[in-house]
């Protein structure tokens, strides 16, 4: 019992207030720690996303190099399409090259090395689909070229 002068049982208020303040500080620390964890994870995802974009860009450049340097006599089914080429550890890209008989890319696909009876290429345009892969992120790029 607390008397008028607060001499008996006066330590209970100090203990309860200390517990309440400590609990509030603990809750605030836990919330800020979780928020910091989410921010660090989001930062890591943006790094992975950048790696995947650059890998997809490398795939497009590789397909362009292949398209302009590969002889027309090569096998049409494997013409400049590649699967899972490693850029660095854990980062790969996959590319697909599609050739079209019209300049808008609306027609059916054709073999990129197909020629007509006069020896001229049938393909009037081509597109490259490239996807960069990292541990948690995939990013895709597509480019279109008119010949």
C-alpha positions as CSV (number, residue, x, y, z in Angstrom):
1,X,0.0,0.0,0.0
2,X,1.1,3.5,-0.8
3,X,0.8,6.0,1.9
4,X,0.4,9.8,1.5
5,X,4.1,10.4,1.7
6,X,5.0,7.7,-0.9
7,X,7.4,5.9,1.4
8,X,6.1,2.4,1.1
9,X,5.8,0.5,-2.2
10,X,7.0,3.5,-4.1
11,X,9.5,1.4,-6.2
12,X,6.6,-0.3,-8.2
13,X,6.0,2.9,-10.3
14,X,9.7,3.1,-11.2
15,X,9.8,-0.6,-12.2
16,X,6.6,-0.4,-14.4
17,X,7.7,2.8,-16.1
18,X,11.2,1.3,-16.8
19,X,9.6,-1.8,-18.3
20,X,7.2,0.4,-20.5
21,X,10.0,2.6,-21.7
22,X,12.3,-0.4,-22.4
23,X,9.5,-2.1,-24.4
24,X,8.9,1.0,-26.5
25,X,12.6,1.3,-27.3
26,X,12.8,-2.4,-28.1
27,X,9.8,-2.1,-30.5
28,X,11.2,1.0,-32.2
29,X,14.6,-0.8,-32.7
30,X,12.9,-3.9,-34.1
31,X,10.8,-1.8,-36.6
32,X,13.8,0.2,-37.8
33,X,15.9,-3.0,-38.1
34,X,13.3,-4.6,-40.3
35,X,13.0,-1.5,-42.4
36,X,16.8,-1.4,-42.9
37,X,16.7,-5.1,-43.9
38,X,14.1,-4.4,-46.6
39,X,16.2,-1.4,-47.9
40,X,19.4,-3.5,-48.1
41,X,17.5,-6.2,-49.9
42,X,16.0,-3.7,-52.4
43,X,19.5,-2.3,-53.0
44,X,20.8,-5.8,-53.8
45,X,17.9,-6.4,-56.2
46,X,18.7,-3.3,-58.1
47,X,22.3,-4.5,-58.5
48,X,21.1,-7.8,-59.7
49,X,18.7,-6.0,-62.1
50,X,21.6,-4.0,-63.5
51,X,23.6,-7.1,-64.1
52,X,20.7,-8.8,-65.9
53,X,20.2,-5.7,-68.2
54,X,23.8,-5.6,-69.1
55,X,23.9,-9.3,-69.8
56,X,20.8,-8.9,-72.1
57,X,22.6,-6.1,-73.9
58,X,25.7,-8.3,-74.3
59,X,23.4,-10.9,-75.9
60,X,22.0,-8.4,-78.4
61,X,25.6,-7.4,-79.4
62,X,26.6,-11.0,-79.7
63,X,23.7,-11.8,-82.0
64,X,24.4,-8.7,-84.1
65,X,28.1,-9.8,-84.4
66,X,27.0,-13.3,-85.3
67,X,24.4,-12.1,-87.9
68,X,26.9,-9.9,-89.7
69,X,29.9,-12.3,-89.6
70,X,28.3,-15.7,-90.0
71,X,28.4,-17.1,-93.5
72,X,25.0,-17.6,-95.2
73,X,25.9,-21.3,-95.7
74,X,25.5,-22.1,-92.0
75,X,22.7,-24.2,-90.6
76,X,19.5,-22.1,-90.5
77,X,18.1,-23.6,-87.3
78,X,21.0,-22.5,-85.1
79,X,21.6,-19.2,-86.8
80,X,22.8,-16.8,-84.0
81,X,20.4,-18.1,-81.3
82,X,22.2,-19.0,-78.1
83,X,21.2,-20.4,-74.8
84,X,22.7,-19.6,-71.4
85,X,26.0,-18.0,-72.4
86,X,27.9,-17.1,-69.2
87,X,29.0,-13.5,-68.8
88,X,30.4,-14.0,-65.3
89,X,29.7,-16.3,-62.5
90,X,25.9,-16.5,-62.0
91,X,25.1,-14.1,-64.9
92,X,24.0,-15.6,-68.3
93,X,22.0,-14.5,-71.3
94,X,19.8,-16.2,-73.9
95,X,19.2,-14.8,-77.3
96,X,16.9,-15.6,-80.2
97,X,17.2,-14.1,-83.7
98,X,14.1,-14.1,-85.9
99,X,14.1,-13.0,-89.6
100,X,11.1,-11.7,-91.4
101,X,10.2,-11.4,-95.1
102,X,8.8,-7.9,-94.8
103,X,10.4,-4.7,-93.5
104,X,7.8,-4.2,-90.6
105,X,8.3,-7.6,-89.0
106,X,4.6,-8.5,-89.4
107,X,5.1,-11.5,-91.7
108,X,6.0,-15.1,-90.9
109,X,9.5,-15.8,-89.9
110,X,12.0,-17.1,-92.5
111,X,15.4,-18.6,-92.3
112,X,18.0,-15.8,-91.9
113,X,20.2,-17.3,-94.6
114,X,17.5,-18.1,-97.1
115,X,17.9,-16.6,-100.6
116,X,15.6,-16.3,-103.6
117,X,16.2,-17.8,-107.0
118,X,18.5,-14.8,-108.0
119,X,20.6,-15.3,-104.9
120,X,19.3,-12.3,-102.9
121,X,18.4,-12.7,-99.3
122,X,14.7,-13.2,-98.6
123,X,14.9,-11.6,-95.1
124,X,14.0,-7.9,-95.1
125,X,14.1,-7.4,-91.3
126,X,15.1,-9.2,-88.2
127,X,14.6,-9.0,-84.4
128,X,16.7,-10.1,-81.5
129,X,15.2,-11.1,-78.2
130,X,17.7,-11.3,-75.4
131,X,17.2,-12.2,-71.7
132,X,19.8,-11.6,-69.0
133,X,19.6,-14.0,-66.0
134,X,21.0,-13.6,-62.5
135,X,20.3,-15.4,-59.3
136,X,16.9,-13.8,-58.7
137,X,16.3,-11.5,-61.6
138,X,15.5,-11.9,-65.3
139,X,15.5,-8.8,-67.6
140,X,14.6,-8.9,-71.3
141,X,15.4,-6.6,-74.2
142,X,14.2,-6.7,-77.8
143,X,15.5,-4.9,-80.8
144,X,14.3,-4.7,-84.4
145,X,16.3,-4.0,-87.5
146,X,15.2,-3.3,-91.0
147,X,17.6,-4.4,-93.8
